[in-house]
Amino acid sequence: MVFGVLRLVIISPALLLFAADNIAAAIAVGVVGGLLLLIAYLVFSGAVETFDHAYWTLAYLRLRTPPKT
């Protein structure tokens, strides 16, 4: 949902330029906006996946250790 809003904010100038028949500027703005969106997606995805892997690693290690009596 966050990336849907971010995508609208970043890509909407390219759509407006395309509607105004300024094709070259629309392509340039679209490419730059797409790259910015890709960078934001990769950073957010990396943070979420890092947390997910750490969580499941700790859960596995907790299940793996024998109980102390």
PDB file with one MODEL, atoms N, CA, C and O in Angstrom:
MODEL        1
ATOM      1  N   MET A   1       0.823  -1.182   0.000  1.00  0.00           N
ATOM      2  CA  MET A   1       0.000   0.000   0.000  1.00  0.00           C
ATOM      3  C   MET A   1       0.879   1.262   0.000  1.00  0.00           C
ATOM      4  O   MET A   1       0.583   2.250  -0.672  1.00  0.00           O
ATOM      5  N   VAL A   2       1.957   1.192   0.770  1.00  0.00           N
ATOM      6  CA  VAL A   2       2.873   2.334   0.813  1.00  0.00           C
ATOM      7  C   VAL A   2       3.502   2.554  -0.556  1.00  0.00           C
ATOM      8  O   VAL A   2       3.648   3.692  -1.002  1.00  0.00           O
ATOM      9  N   PHE A   3       3.874   1.469  -1.216  1.00  0.00           N
ATOM     10  CA  PHE A   3       4.502   1.615  -2.524  1.00  0.00           C
ATOM     11  C   PHE A   3       3.495   2.033  -3.590  1.00  0.00           C
ATOM     12  O   PHE A   3       3.884   2.620  -4.600  1.00  0.00           O
ATOM     13  N   GLY A   4       2.217   1.745  -3.389  1.00  0.00           N
ATOM     14  CA  GLY A   4       1.203   2.238  -4.312  1.00  0.00           C
ATOM     15  C   GLY A   4       1.114   3.751  -4.287  1.00  0.00           C
ATOM     16  O   GLY A   4       1.037   4.391  -5.335  1.00  0.00           O
ATOM     17  N   VAL A   5       1.125   4.320  -3.100  1.00  0.00           N
ATOM     18  CA  VAL A   5       1.090   5.776  -2.964  1.00  0.00           C
ATOM     19  C   VAL A   5       2.397   6.384  -3.472  1.00  0.00           C
ATOM     20  O   VAL A   5       2.390   7.391  -4.180  1.00  0.00           O
ATOM     21  N   LEU A   6       3.507   5.768  -3.107  1.00  0.00           N
ATOM     22  CA  LEU A   6       4.802   6.263  -3.563  1.00  0.00           C
ATOM     23  C   LEU A   6       4.912   6.205  -5.080  1.00  0.00           C
ATOM     24  O   LEU A   6       5.473   7.104  -5.706  1.00  0.00           O
ATOM     25  N   ARG A   7       4.379   5.151  -5.656  1.00  0.00           N
ATOM     26  CA  ARG A   7       4.409   5.010  -7.110  1.00  0.00           C
ATOM     27  C   ARG A   7       3.587   6.110  -7.776  1.00  0.00           C
ATOM     28  O   ARG A   7       4.004   6.667  -8.791  1.00  0.00           O
ATOM     29  N   LEU A   8       2.425   6.424  -7.212  1.00  0.00           N
ATOM     30  CA  LEU A   8       1.609   7.504  -7.772  1.00  0.00           C
ATOM     31  C   LEU A   8       2.315   8.854  -7.699  1.00  0.00           C
ATOM     32  O   LEU A   8       2.245   9.650  -8.634  1.00  0.00           O
ATOM     33  N   VAL A   9       2.989   9.104  -6.593  1.00  0.00           N
ATOM     34  CA  VAL A   9       3.676  10.384  -6.421  1.00  0.00           C
ATOM     35  C   VAL A   9       4.868  10.495  -7.367  1.00  0.00           C
ATOM     36  O   VAL A   9       5.120  11.567  -7.917  1.00  0.00           O
ATOM     37  N   ILE A  10       5.590   9.423  -7.560  1.00  0.00           N
ATOM     38  CA  ILE A  10       6.799   9.481  -8.382  1.00  0.00           C
ATOM     39  C   ILE A  10       6.480   9.403  -9.880  1.00  0.00           C
ATOM     40  O   ILE A  10       7.112  10.097 -10.676  1.00  0.00           O
ATOM     41  N   ILE A  11       5.528   8.586 -10.268  1.00  0.00           N
ATOM     42  CA  ILE A  11       5.271   8.358 -11.681  1.00  0.00           C
ATOM     43  C   ILE A  11       4.244   9.334 -12.262  1.00  0.00           C
ATOM     44  O   ILE A  11       4.183   9.498 -13.481  1.00  0.00           O
ATOM     45  N   SER A  12       3.442   9.980 -11.427  1.00  0.00           N
ATOM     46  CA  SER A  12       2.410  10.883 -11.956  1.00  0.00           C
ATOM     47  C   SER A  12       2.970  12.040 -12.795  1.00  0.00           C
ATOM     48  O   SER A  12       2.326  12.412 -13.775  1.00  0.00           O
ATOM     49  N   PRO A  13       4.127  12.629 -12.471  1.00  0.00           N
ATOM     50  CA  PRO A  13       4.657  13.671 -13.378  1.00  0.00           C
ATOM     51  C   PRO A  13       4.951  13.138 -14.787  1.00  0.00           C
ATOM     52  O   PRO A  13       4.771  13.850 -15.775  1.00  0.00           O
ATOM     53  N   ALA A  14       5.399  11.890 -14.869  1.00  0.00           N
ATOM     54  CA  ALA A  14       5.644  11.316 -16.193  1.00  0.00           C
ATOM     55  C   ALA A  14       4.342  11.147 -16.962  1.00  0.00           C
ATOM     56  O   ALA A  14       4.299  11.381 -18.170  1.00  0.00           O
ATOM     57  N   LEU A  15       3.280  10.744 -16.272  1.00  0.00           N
ATOM     58  CA  LEU A  15       1.989  10.595 -16.939  1.00  0.00           C
ATOM     59  C   LEU A  15       1.433  11.943 -17.392  1.00  0.00           C
ATOM     60  O   LEU A  15       0.840  12.051 -18.465  1.00  0.00           O
ATOM     61  N   LEU A  16       1.629  12.965 -16.565  1.00  0.00           N
ATOM     62  CA  LEU A  16       1.167  14.302 -16.946  1.00  0.00           C
ATOM     63  C   LEU A  16       1.941  14.840 -18.154  1.00  0.00           C
ATOM     64  O   LEU A  16       1.355  15.465 -19.038  1.00  0.00           O
ATOM     65  N   LEU A  17       3.240  14.600 -18.191  1.00  0.00           N
ATOM     66  CA  LEU A  17       4.035  15.033 -19.346  1.00  0.00           C
ATOM     67  C   LEU A  17       3.634  14.267 -20.608  1.00  0.00           C
ATOM     68  O   LEU A  17       3.604  14.836 -21.699  1.00  0.00           O
ATOM     69  N   PHE A  18       3.329  12.990 -20.456  1.00  0.00           N
ATOM     70  CA  PHE A  18       2.899  12.192 -21.601  1.00  0.00           C
ATOM     71  C   PHE A  18       1.565  12.693 -22.136  1.00  0.00           C
ATOM     72  O   PHE A  18       1.353  12.753 -23.347  1.00  0.00           O
ATOM     73  N   ALA A  19       0.667  13.053 -21.223  1.00  0.00           N
ATOM     74  CA  ALA A  19      -0.643  13.578 -21.637  1.00  0.00           C
ATOM     75  C   ALA A  19      -0.504  14.929 -22.328  1.00  0.00           C
ATOM     76  O   ALA A  19      -1.341  15.286 -23.156  1.00  0.00           O
ATOM     77  N   ALA A  20       0.539  15.681 -22.002  1.00  0.00           N
ATOM     78  CA  ALA A  20       0.767  16.990 -22.624  1.00  0.00           C
ATOM     79  C   ALA A  20       1.591  16.873 -23.911  1.00  0.00           C
ATOM     80  O   ALA A  20       2.077  17.881 -24.425  1.00  0.00           O
ATOM     81  N   ASP A  21       1.751  15.656 -24.432  1.00  0.00           N
ATOM     82  CA  ASP A  21       2.500  15.385 -25.670  1.00  0.00           C
ATOM     83  C   ASP A  21       3.968  15.779 -25.585  1.00  0.00           C
ATOM     84  O   ASP A  21       4.562  16.183 -26.585  1.00  0.00           O
ATOM     85  N   ASN A  22       4.544  15.666 -24.425  1.00  0.00           N
ATOM     86  CA  ASN A  22       5.974  15.901 -24.244  1.00  0.00           C
ATOM     87  C   ASN A  22       6.610  14.537 -23.964  1.00  0.00           C
ATOM     88  O   ASN A  22       6.974  14.233 -22.828  1.00  0.00           O
ATOM     89  N   ILE A  23       6.737  13.728 -25.009  1.00  0.00           N
ATOM     90  CA  ILE A  23       7.107  12.324 -24.885  1.00  0.00           C
ATOM     91  C   ILE A  23       8.525  12.153 -24.348  1.00  0.00           C
ATOM     92  O   ILE A  23       8.745  11.321 -23.468  1.00  0.00           O
ATOM     93  N   ALA A  24       9.481  12.911 -24.850  1.00  0.00           N
ATOM     94  CA  ALA A  24      10.877  12.749 -24.429  1.00  0.00           C
ATOM     95  C   ALA A  24      11.040  13.048 -22.936  1.00  0.00           C
ATOM     96  O   ALA A  24      11.731  12.317 -22.225  1.00  0.00           O
ATOM     97  N   ALA A  25      10.416  14.103 -22.472  1.00  0.00           N
ATOM     98  CA  ALA A  25      10.500  14.438 -21.049  1.00  0.00           C
ATOM     99  C   ALA A  25       9.771  13.403 -20.208  1.00  0.00           C
ATOM    100  O   ALA A  25      10.208  13.078 -19.104  1.00  0.00           O
ATOM    101  N   ALA A  26       8.660  12.883 -20.726  1.00  0.00           N
ATOM    102  CA  ALA A  26       7.911  11.854 -20.002  1.00  0.00           C
ATOM    103  C   ALA A  26       8.751  10.597 -19.829  1.00  0.00           C
ATOM    104  O   ALA A  26       8.739   9.988 -18.760  1.00  0.00           O
ATOM    105  N   ILE A  27       9.466  10.208 -20.852  1.00  0.00           N
ATOM    106  CA  ILE A  27      10.324   9.020 -20.763  1.00  0.00           C
ATOM    107  C   ILE A  27      11.451   9.258 -19.771  1.00  0.00           C
ATOM    108  O   ILE A  27      11.749   8.385 -18.955  1.00  0.00           O
ATOM    109  N   ALA A  28      12.076  10.412 -19.827  1.00  0.00           N
ATOM    110  CA  ALA A  28      13.179  10.720 -18.909  1.00  0.00           C
ATOM    111  C   ALA A  28      12.703  10.742 -17.458  1.00  0.00           C
ATOM    112  O   ALA A  28      13.339  10.159 -16.580  1.00  0.00           O
ATOM    113  N   VAL A  29      11.588  11.415 -17.214  1.00  0.00           N
ATOM    114  CA  VAL A  29      11.060  11.481 -15.847  1.00  0.00           C
ATOM    115  C   VAL A  29      10.601  10.103 -15.388  1.00  0.00           C
ATOM    116  O   VAL A  29      10.784   9.748 -14.224  1.00  0.00           O
ATOM    117  N   GLY A  30      10.009   9.326 -16.284  1.00  0.00           N
ATOM    118  CA  GLY A  30       9.573   7.970 -15.942  1.00  0.00           C
ATOM    119  C   GLY A  30      10.726   7.054 -15.579  1.00  0.00           C
ATOM    120  O   GLY A  30      10.626   6.270 -14.636  1.00  0.00           O
ATOM    121  N   VAL A  31      11.826   7.149 -16.326  1.00  0.00           N
ATOM    122  CA  VAL A  31      12.995   6.314 -16.029  1.00  0.00           C
ATOM    123  C   VAL A  31      13.614   6.707 -14.695  1.00  0.00           C
ATOM    124  O   VAL A  31      13.931   5.840 -13.881  1.00  0.00           O
ATOM    125  N   VAL A  32      13.787   7.990 -14.466  1.00  0.00           N
ATOM    126  CA  VAL A  32      14.364   8.450 -13.193  1.00  0.00           C
ATOM    127  C   VAL A  32      13.443   8.089 -12.033  1.00  0.00           C
ATOM    128  O   VAL A  32      13.909   7.622 -10.994  1.00  0.00           O
ATOM    129  N   GLY A  33      12.146   8.300 -12.202  1.00  0.00           N
ATOM    130  CA  GLY A  33      11.196   7.937 -11.156  1.00  0.00           C
ATOM    131  C   GLY A  33      11.167   6.439 -10.897  1.00  0.00           C
ATOM    132  O   GLY A  33      11.077   6.004  -9.749  1.00  0.00           O
ATOM    133  N   GLY A  34      11.242   5.657 -11.956  1.00  0.00           N
ATOM    134  CA  GLY A  34      11.277   4.206 -11.803  1.00  0.00           C
ATOM    135  C   GLY A  34      12.516   3.733 -11.055  1.00  0.00           C
ATOM    136  O   GLY A  34      12.442   2.823 -10.229  1.00  0.00           O
ATOM    137  N   LEU A  35      13.650   4.352 -11.347  1.00  0.00           N
ATOM    138  CA  LEU A  35      14.876   3.992 -10.633  1.00  0.00           C
ATOM    139  C   LEU A  35      14.801   4.363  -9.154  1.00  0.00           C
ATOM    140  O   LEU A  35      15.257   3.611  -8.293  1.00  0.00           O
ATOM    141  N   LEU A  36      14.222   5.525  -8.868  1.00  0.00           N
ATOM    142  CA  LEU A  36      14.045   5.921  -7.467  1.00  0.00           C
ATOM    143  C   LEU A  36      13.107   4.963  -6.741  1.00  0.00           C
ATOM    144  O   LEU A  36      13.343   4.610  -5.586  1.00  0.00           O
ATOM    145  N   LEU A  37      12.042   4.543  -7.425  1.00  0.00           N
ATOM    146  CA  LEU A  37      11.107   3.603  -6.838  1.00  0.00           C
ATOM    147  C   LEU A  37      11.767   2.244  -6.618  1.00  0.00           C
ATOM    148  O   LEU A  37      11.521   1.589  -5.605  1.00  0.00           O
ATOM    149  N   LEU A  38      12.593   1.827  -7.552  1.00  0.00           N
ATOM    150  CA  LEU A  38      13.303   0.555  -7.408  1.00  0.00           C
ATOM    151  C   LEU A  38      14.260   0.597  -6.227  1.00  0.00           C
ATOM    152  O   LEU A  38      14.343  -0.373  -5.473  1.00  0.00           O
ATOM    153  N   ILE A  39      14.974   1.682  -6.051  1.00  0.00           N
ATOM    154  CA  ILE A  39      15.897   1.812  -4.925  1.00  0.00           C
ATOM    155  C   ILE A  39      15.137   1.770  -3.603  1.00  0.00           C
ATOM    156  O   ILE A  39      15.553   1.088  -2.667  1.00  0.00           O
ATOM    157  N   ALA A  40      14.022   2.500  -3.524  1.00  0.00           N
ATOM    158  CA  ALA A  40      13.226   2.489  -2.303  1.00  0.00           C
ATOM    159  C   ALA A  40      12.682   1.095  -2.018  1.00  0.00           C
ATOM    160  O   ALA A  40      12.665   0.659  -0.867  1.00  0.00           O
ATOM    161  N   TYR A  41      12.238   0.396  -3.054  1.00  0.00           N
ATOM    162  CA  TYR A  41      11.715  -0.962  -2.879  1.00  0.00           C
ATOM    163  C   TYR A  41      12.804  -1.913  -2.389  1.00  0.00           C
ATOM    164  O   TYR A  41      12.564  -2.722  -1.492  1.00  0.00           O
ATOM    165  N   LEU A  42      13.982  -1.822  -2.966  1.00  0.00           N
ATOM    166  CA  LEU A  42      15.063  -2.719  -2.561  1.00  0.00           C
ATOM    167  C   LEU A  42      15.505  -2.467  -1.120  1.00  0.00           C
ATOM    168  O   LEU A  42      15.796  -3.416  -0.392  1.00  0.00           O
ATOM    169  N   VAL A  43      15.559  -1.219  -0.705  1.00  0.00           N
ATOM    170  CA  VAL A  43      15.942  -0.898   0.677  1.00  0.00           C
ATOM    171  C   VAL A  43      14.896  -1.425   1.648  1.00  0.00           C
ATOM    172  O   VAL A  43      15.244  -2.065   2.640  1.00  0.00           O
ATOM    173  N   PHE A  44      13.618  -1.167   1.379  1.00  0.00           N
ATOM    174  CA  PHE A  44      12.548  -1.622   2.259  1.00  0.00           C
ATOM    175  C   PHE A  44      12.475  -3.148   2.287  1.00  0.00           C
ATOM    176  O   PHE A  44      12.329  -3.744   3.355  1.00  0.00           O
ATOM    177  N   SER A  45      12.575  -3.771   1.133  1.00  0.00           N
ATOM    178  CA  SER A  45      12.524  -5.227   1.056  1.00  0.00           C
ATOM    179  C   SER A  45      13.703  -5.854   1.795  1.00  0.00           C
ATOM    180  O   SER A  45      13.538  -6.872   2.466  1.00  0.00           O
ATOM    181  N   GLY A  46      14.882  -5.261   1.680  1.00  0.00           N
ATOM    182  CA  GLY A  46      16.053  -5.779   2.388  1.00  0.00           C
ATOM    183  C   GLY A  46      15.890  -5.698   3.890  1.00  0.00           C
ATOM    184  O   GLY A  46      16.286  -6.618   4.606  1.00  0.00           O
ATOM    185  N   ALA A  47      15.313  -4.610   4.382  1.00  0.00           N
ATOM    186  CA  ALA A  47      15.095  -4.465   5.823  1.00  0.00           C
ATOM    187  C   ALA A  47      14.089  -5.488   6.327  1.00  0.00           C
ATOM    188  O   ALA A  47      14.294  -6.094   7.379  1.00  0.00           O
ATOM    189  N   VAL A  48      13.007  -5.684   5.588  1.00  0.00           N
ATOM    190  CA  VAL A  48      11.981  -6.645   6.015  1.00  0.00           C
ATOM    191  C   VAL A  48      12.523  -8.067   5.977  1.00  0.00           C
ATOM    192  O   VAL A  48      12.282  -8.843   6.902  1.00  0.00           O
ATOM    193  N   GLU A  49      13.239  -8.414   4.939  1.00  0.00           N
ATOM    194  CA  GLU A  49      13.781  -9.778   4.831  1.00  0.00           C
ATOM    195  C   GLU A  49      14.866 -10.041   5.879  1.00  0.00           C
ATOM    196  O   GLU A  49      14.970 -11.159   6.385  1.00  0.00           O
ATOM    197  N   THR A  50      15.662  -9.046   6.207  1.00  0.00           N
ATOM    198  CA  THR A  50      16.670  -9.205   7.256  1.00  0.00           C
ATOM    199  C   THR A  50      16.003  -9.502   8.588  1.00  0.00           C
ATOM    200  O   THR A  50      16.431 -10.401   9.312  1.00  0.00           O
ATOM    201  N   PHE A  51      14.953  -8.749   8.916  1.00  0.00           N
ATOM    202  CA  PHE A  51      14.211  -9.012  10.147  1.00  0.00           C
ATOM    203  C   PHE A  51      13.598 -10.399  10.123  1.00  0.00           C
ATOM    204  O   PHE A  51      13.661 -11.117  11.121  1.00  0.00           O
ATOM    205  N   ASP A  52      13.011 -10.787   9.011  1.00  0.00           N
ATOM    206  CA  ASP A  52      12.354 -12.090   8.902  1.00  0.00           C
ATOM    207  C   ASP A  52      13.348 -13.235   9.103  1.00  0.00           C
ATOM    208  O   ASP A  52      13.063 -14.184   9.834  1.00  0.00           O
ATOM    209  N   HIS A  53      14.499 -13.150   8.466  1.00  0.00           N
ATOM    210  CA  HIS A  53      15.488 -14.217   8.606  1.00  0.00           C
ATOM    211  C   HIS A  53      16.039 -14.283  10.029  1.00  0.00           C
ATOM    212  O   HIS A  53      16.233 -15.375  10.564  1.00  0.00           O
ATOM    213  N   ALA A  54      16.290 -13.148  10.636  1.00  0.00           N
ATOM    214  CA  ALA A  54      16.783 -13.140  12.013  1.00  0.00           C
ATOM    215  C   ALA A  54      15.738 -13.717  12.965  1.00  0.00           C
ATOM    216  O   ALA A  54      16.079 -14.466  13.880  1.00  0.00           O
ATOM    217  N   TYR A  55      14.471 -13.372  12.754  1.00  0.00           N
ATOM    218  CA  TYR A  55      13.395 -13.877  13.605  1.00  0.00           C
ATOM    219  C   TYR A  55      13.320 -15.391  13.545  1.00  0.00           C
ATOM    220  O   TYR A  55      13.270 -16.054  14.580  1.00  0.00           O
ATOM    221  N   TRP A  56      13.312 -15.944  12.335  1.00  0.00           N
ATOM    222  CA  TRP A  56      13.186 -17.394  12.212  1.00  0.00           C
ATOM    223  C   TRP A  56      14.447 -18.119  12.647  1.00  0.00           C
ATOM    224  O   TRP A  56      14.356 -19.251  13.123  1.00  0.00           O
ATOM    225  N   THR A  57      15.604 -17.525  12.505  1.00  0.00           N
ATOM    226  CA  THR A  57      16.829 -18.132  13.015  1.00  0.00           C
ATOM    227  C   THR A  57      16.796 -18.224  14.530  1.00  0.00           C
ATOM    228  O   THR A  57      17.140 -19.261  15.096  1.00  0.00           O
ATOM    229  N   LEU A  58      16.387 -17.152  15.190  1.00  0.00           N
ATOM    230  CA  LEU A  58      16.289 -17.174  16.653  1.00  0.00           C
ATOM    231  C   LEU A  58      15.217 -18.144  17.129  1.00  0.00           C
ATOM    232  O   LEU A  58      15.390 -18.798  18.157  1.00  0.00           O
ATOM    233  N   ALA A  59      14.109 -18.245  16.393  1.00  0.00           N
ATOM    234  CA  ALA A  59      13.062 -19.200  16.763  1.00  0.00           C
ATOM    235  C   ALA A  59      13.569 -20.625  16.631  1.00  0.00           C
ATOM    236  O   ALA A  59      13.305 -21.463  17.493  1.00  0.00           O
ATOM    237  N   TYR A  60      14.292 -20.905  15.561  1.00  0.00           N
ATOM    238  CA  TYR A  60      14.847 -22.247  15.375  1.00  0.00           C
ATOM    239  C   TYR A  60      15.848 -22.582  16.478  1.00  0.00           C
ATOM    240  O   TYR A  60      15.808 -23.679  17.036  1.00  0.00           O
ATOM    241  N   LEU A  61      16.733 -21.659  16.793  1.00  0.00           N
ATOM    242  CA  LEU A  61      17.723 -21.913  17.828  1.00  0.00           C
ATOM    243  C   LEU A  61      17.059 -22.111  19.186  1.00  0.00           C
ATOM    244  O   LEU A  61      17.538 -22.902  19.999  1.00  0.00           O
ATOM    245  N   ARG A  62      15.980 -21.412  19.435  1.00  0.00           N
ATOM    246  CA  ARG A  62      15.278 -21.578  20.714  1.00  0.00           C
ATOM    247  C   ARG A  62      14.620 -22.948  20.793  1.00  0.00           C
ATOM    248  O   ARG A  62      14.603 -23.556  21.864  1.00  0.00           O
ATOM    249  N   LEU A  63      14.083 -23.444  19.700  1.00  0.00           N
ATOM    250  CA  LEU A  63      13.469 -24.764  19.684  1.00  0.00           C
ATOM    251  C   LEU A  63      14.518 -25.875  19.707  1.00  0.00           C
ATOM    252  O   LEU A  63      14.246 -26.982  20.172  1.00  0.00           O
ATOM    253  N   ARG A  64      15.677 -25.585  19.221  1.00  0.00           N
ATOM    254  CA  ARG A  64      16.729 -26.593  19.080  1.00  0.00           C
ATOM    255  C   ARG A  64      17.465 -26.875  20.397  1.00  0.00           C
ATOM    256  O   ARG A  64      17.933 -27.995  20.606  1.00  0.00           O
ATOM    257  N   THR A  65      17.574 -25.898  21.270  1.00  0.00           N
ATOM    258  CA  THR A  65      18.332 -26.099  22.507  1.00  0.00           C
ATOM    259  C   THR A  65      17.512 -26.938  23.470  1.00  0.00           C
ATOM    260  O   THR A  65      16.305 -26.738  23.603  1.00  0.00           O
ATOM    261  N   PRO A  66      18.162 -27.872  24.139  1.00  0.00           N
ATOM    262  CA  PRO A  66      17.431 -28.723  25.090  1.00  0.00           C
ATOM    263  C   PRO A  66      17.027 -27.903  26.328  1.00  0.00           C
ATOM    264  O   PRO A  66      17.715 -26.954  26.704  1.00  0.00           O
ATOM    265  N   PRO A  67      15.923 -28.277  26.944  1.00  0.00           N
ATOM    266  CA  PRO A  67      15.501 -27.546  28.138  1.00  0.00           C
ATOM    267  C   PRO A  67      16.444 -27.779  29.291  1.00  0.00           C
ATOM    268  O   PRO A  67      16.987 -28.872  29.454  1.00  0.00           O
ATOM    269  N   LYS A  68      16.642 -26.734  30.104  1.00  0.00           N
ATOM    270  CA  LYS A  68      17.521 -26.846  31.259  1.00  0.00           C
ATOM    271  C   LYS A  68      16.707 -27.364  32.434  1.00  0.00           C
ATOM    272  O   LYS A  68      15.648 -26.830  32.762  1.00  0.00           O
ATOM    273  N   THR A  69      17.226 -28.420  33.063  1.00  0.00           N
ATOM    274  CA  THR A  69      16.510 -28.995  34.209  1.00  0.00           C
ATOM    275  C   THR A  69      17.268 -28.794  35.486  1.00  0.00           C
ATOM    276  O   THR A  69      16.811 -29.216  36.548  1.00  0.00           O
TER     277      THR A  69
ENDMDL
END
